Every structure is written in structure tokens, then in C-alpha cells.
Amino acid sequence: MIYLISVGILLFSSQADAFSAIPRRSALEQIKSISIQPFVITAGVSPLIPATASAKESTSTPISAQWTAVDGLNSLSDKQFVSFSDSAYKAMVDDPSRTPQFERAIINRLNSAPDGPGSQVVIDLGTGPFALFALMAAKNGARKVFAIEANKEAAASARETVKKMGYADKITILEGFSTDITLPDGIKADFVVAEIVGSIASEEGAYATILDARRFLKDPSDPSSWIPNRIQTYASPASYTLHNLFTPPAFDWSKLNGEPVRFNCRDEGLQLLSDPILIEDISFANPTSAKWTKKDIIFTIDKVRVEKNEFAFREEFQRGRLPKEEIDKLSVSSARSFSGVALWPRLLLESSTEINSRHYPEGGHQKSHWQTVLPIMSDTPVQLNGGDEVRVTFDFNISEKVTVPARYRISGSVVNY
Ligand SMILES: C[S@@+](CC[C@H](N)C(=O)[O-])C[C@H]1O[C@@H](n2cnc3c(N)ncnc32)[C@H](O)[C@@H]1O
């Protein structure tokens, strides 16, 4: 057992390192709490309930998780609703698959204006401490930029940055929630840039913000009035190494209380079990079409993925220097197990530009500052094989008020044939 624990620490700490590079929020804090808790918990295991199902001979195991969005949303009481650390803001700026794409989309949008960039009024909604997109718009010729920021410290830094860069006459920082802000003299903007996209697209309040932000625009129903113009969340059932390595009674995953584990999108400790399916699709030009309704989805476990995952897990466990028999056993069982339904975002910026946090469409690993979110949906991994099904209902409660965080619930069963 000792070697397992030390390997556990090793695996956890390598994940923590990976997380520290992409802290959209407190991924590091979260993984720390998981890594410590299982060592001291001895609570019992809830038995997996086999129940017979349909005509085709099958058994089913119930799975579920529910949680409240917290990404960037905290300290509601002191109105510091949206909060990122300095390193989180820096990770966003430095994300090579994000920031240059936004810059290109802003330049293209400015240059496509019939009367040229100098005719354009732009809003950078959620400008952050570096006034990143506001400065890009100003430098590329926009007539006027309004940069809105709810976070007090970030707004103060943005004001400083804009002044230092010599754009204080062109860029006005407006501090507060966009929902509380009115543009001066009834001005209407030509387009809004808003990177308020969570690792589950809706989790930073984008839906409520965009519903309200239509009033800032000359033509809110035109997709070219928005960068991005569409944000999405993809989902796929997944297996997770540590869920297989640390099992009850020594480790009680239910102590997470539904709070998902957040992975670096490059982390091979999480592998997908089927092709991804689109779960959220918020069109900024037509946000009401994204009003959430329950979705019943059947994911069919892909035999080829299961086989490939075994190799990927073998490499992961080899890095943990487990004995060979242990590696053989764990890589086979991990590849054939379900831990939860993984979720990650995708952004469509303009007709030809998109940002994928995982490879599109197959969901492969890649570098991104966004995370893959994995709610653990069963105390112990549920064993499965190619052709089995994960049948779940996605029941998301996406608020129309920016100060009310989203509630997420996924429940259903793994059906073994
Ligand atoms: C993900 S950060 C992006 C920062 C910067 N635009 C960038 O891309 O690097 C989102 C920012 O938007 C702000 N924000 C989110 N929703 C907002 C709202 N409704 N009103 C004002 N600020 C908001 C947050 O405080 C945060 O600073």
C-alpha cells in the first residue's frame, strides 16, 4: 500500500504542476483538496446497484453528479462576483491558441467596416487587468472603445495600463457589471468582444451577460456584432487514472460533493470513451435559442478508443513506477472504466476562426488555458466495454441573472450489454 500512496502523491503532484500552468481559476486548490482528503477518509462504499434493463440482455449502474458554477464567481456578498488570480489572467493572455485568434478576429472585423476602422465603436466586455482586447481594437484604428470590467482591482489595473500605453483618450474603462452600465450619450457600439467563456461555456455567466448586452449594439442580431459569436460545450464519458488507483474504503470520492475535478486539457490521466457530443450552444446573436432544456443523450462506448486508452494509461502508470503486474492490471481496468462525463469549451469567433480547447471534433488532448471538467459520477469506476452505453440527462439551470451562478446536474446510468 505504501508504494501506491507514494505513486499517488507522485501522480497528484505531476497533475498539480500541469494545473498551475492553466489556472482559469483555482484548479490547483481543488486538486490539493482531493489529494489530501482520500488519505484520511475511511467512509463506506455505496454498492453499485445492478438492475436488469431492456429486451437486450443488460445491466445498468446508476451515475450522477451535481454542482454549482464557481469558475470566476465568488465572494458574491462583497460584489467581487467575478474573480481571477493574476496568474489566471496571465495564462489567458499567454494562451497561443486563444489570444492571437481574438486579435485576428478584431482586426478583420475593424477592416471589414464599409467606412473603415475609424468608424467603429467597440466594447470590450470583461476587459481584465491588461485591457487586452480594448488595446488591440484601439491600436488597430477603432474610433472609440468602452472597456467594461466588474472586478475592481482588474478595472484599476486596466485603467493604469491604458494610460501608460497612451490610449486614455480612445479607451474608456467602465467599472461594474455590464448589466449595471449605460453607455454615455446613448451611444451604440458596432461590435462587442467578450471573452467570458468558462471551461463549461456557460459557467462564467455568459448567457445572462449576453442577453443583457444586446442593448449596447446597433445590430445585436447580426453575428458580426459579436466576437465570439457562438460558444459551445462538448461532452464525452471519460475514464480517470486516479479514480481507478484510489478506491474506497480508503478513498471516498463522494467527499467531493459533486465538485468536478479540473484537468489540464493535455493531461493523459483522463481519456475519452466515445465521440464527443455538443451539449451547450450559445449563439450571441440569438441567445434566447440557447435557453436550456433538458437533454437526454446516449454515448456509445467506442471499442477502438478503449483499446488506445489502454496504451495511454500504461504510459501514465509507468511514469508512476508501479510494479509491472500492477501496471498491467490497472491499465486494462482503467481503459475499461467510466469515471464521469467530461466537459470542455469551443468558441466560434468569425466564419473561419474557431478556438478549441481540445482537438475538434474527436476531443484529443492539446494545450489550452481552459480546462476539461470532470464530475466524478460514481464512488468507484464503473466497468464497461466497447458497445456499452452511457445514458445521461443533462439538466443545466443557466440563470438569466448575471449574479446567480449556473447549476449543473448530470444523471443516468452505464448500461452494460
Ligand atoms: C476570462 S476573463 C478575460 C479577460 C480578458 N478579456 C482576456 O481575454 O484576457 C473575463 C473577465 O470578464 C469580467 N466579466 C465577466 N462577466 C462580466 C460582466 N457581466 N460585466 C463586467 N465584467 C465581466 C471578469 O471580471 C473577468 O475579468
The ligand as an SDF file (V2000), in Angstrom:
LIG
                    3D

 27 29  0  0  0  0  0  0  0  0999 V2000
  -11.9590   35.3810  -18.7040 C   0  0  0  0  0  0  0  0  0  0  0  0
  -11.5740   36.9980  -18.2020 S   0  0  0  0  0  0  0  0  0  0  0  0
  -10.9600   37.7060  -19.7030 C   0  0  0  0  0  0  0  0  0  0  0  0
  -10.0720   38.9050  -19.5070 C   0  0  0  0  0  0  0  0  0  0  0  0
   -9.5450   39.4870  -20.8060 C   0  0  0  0  0  0  0  0  0  0  0  0
  -10.6310   39.9870  -21.6360 N   0  0  0  0  0  0  0  0  0  0  0  0
   -8.7860   38.4500  -21.5940 C   0  0  0  0  0  0  0  0  0  0  0  0
   -9.3750   37.9090  -22.5050 O   0  0  0  0  0  0  0  0  0  0  0  0
   -7.6400   38.1590  -21.2720 O   0  0  0  0  0  0  0  0  0  0  0  0
  -13.1970   37.6240  -18.1040 C   0  0  0  0  0  0  0  0  0  0  0  0
  -13.2720   38.9700  -17.4520 C   0  0  0  0  0  0  0  0  0  0  0  0
  -14.5870   39.4440  -17.6450 O   0  0  0  0  0  0  0  0  0  0  0  0
  -15.0760   40.0330  -16.4500 C   0  0  0  0  0  0  0  0  0  0  0  0
  -16.5470   39.8860  -16.5310 N   0  0  0  0  0  0  0  0  0  0  0  0
  -17.2480   38.7310  -16.7160 C   0  0  0  0  0  0  0  0  0  0  0  0
  -18.5640   38.9950  -16.8060 N   0  0  0  0  0  0  0  0  0  0  0  0
  -18.6880   40.3350  -16.6890 C   0  0  0  0  0  0  0  0  0  0  0  0
  -19.8080   41.2190  -16.7120 C   0  0  0  0  0  0  0  0  0  0  0  0
  -21.0470   40.7620  -16.9100 N   0  0  0  0  0  0  0  0  0  0  0  0
  -19.5660   42.5480  -16.5430 N   0  0  0  0  0  0  0  0  0  0  0  0
  -18.3260   43.0140  -16.3770 C   0  0  0  0  0  0  0  0  0  0  0  0
  -17.2360   42.2320  -16.3420 N   0  0  0  0  0  0  0  0  0  0  0  0
  -17.4080   40.9040  -16.5100 C   0  0  0  0  0  0  0  0  0  0  0  0
  -14.3690   39.2450  -15.3500 C   0  0  0  0  0  0  0  0  0  0  0  0
  -14.2480   40.0030  -14.1710 O   0  0  0  0  0  0  0  0  0  0  0  0
  -13.0110   38.9600  -15.9630 C   0  0  0  0  0  0  0  0  0  0  0  0
  -12.1030   39.9840  -15.6570 O   0  0  0  0  0  0  0  0  0  0  0  0
  1  2  1  0
  2  3  1  0
  2 10  1  0
  3  4  1  0
  4  5  1  0
  5  6  1  0
  5  7  1  0
  7  8  2  0
  7  9  1  0
 10 11  1  0
 11 12  1  0
 11 26  1  0
 12 13  1  0
 13 14  1  0
 13 24  1  0
 14 15  1  0
 14 23  1  0
 15 16  2  0
 16 17  1  0
 17 18  1  0
 17 23  2  0
 18 19  1  0
 18 20  2  0
 20 21  1  0
 21 22  2  0
 22 23  1  0
 24 25  1  0
 24 26  1  0
 26 27  1  0
M  CHG  2   2   1   9  -1
M  END
$$$$
